[in-house]
Amino acid sequence: IVEERLKALLARDGVVGGVSAGASVMTRVMMAGGKGEPVQGQGFDLFPGAVVDQHFLKRNRLTRLLSLLERNPHLVGFGVDEGTALVVRVRDWNLSVVGDSYVMAVVPATDSRKLRFEVLKPGDQIDLAGLHDPEVQVTSAEDLDEVLSGG
């Protein structure tokens, strides 16, 4: 019932947030733990098509995320570092970063695409579909400043 109520809140343009395990529970396939080898759990599916790992850079969790993505190559992995948030606007799946550190986006390789890593810094934006397209670039805060100033 909690999942249903949270989805209803998002449908009304509400806001849902989570820190640490609360961030991981936002996705259906959930990073539920594991030091080296990930423990996969089931989350709320508020952010379909993704998996979130937390304390990412601080605890050097790239290998753990890559291992989970090997089992789930249809997902995009997001490693969110401490003091940082990945803001997901559900209406259009626009992704942006706020905080003091970085978010790493990992799109696993398939038969039709290469592995893609993007290090997203505060102010960066991209949409979820854009991550699947190697031609779509991340828009950084500096790029936005340049565009807005006509430079």
Order of alpha helices (4+ residues) and beta strands (2+ residues): alpha-alpha-beta-beta-beta-alpha-beta-beta-beta-beta-beta-beta-alpha-alpha
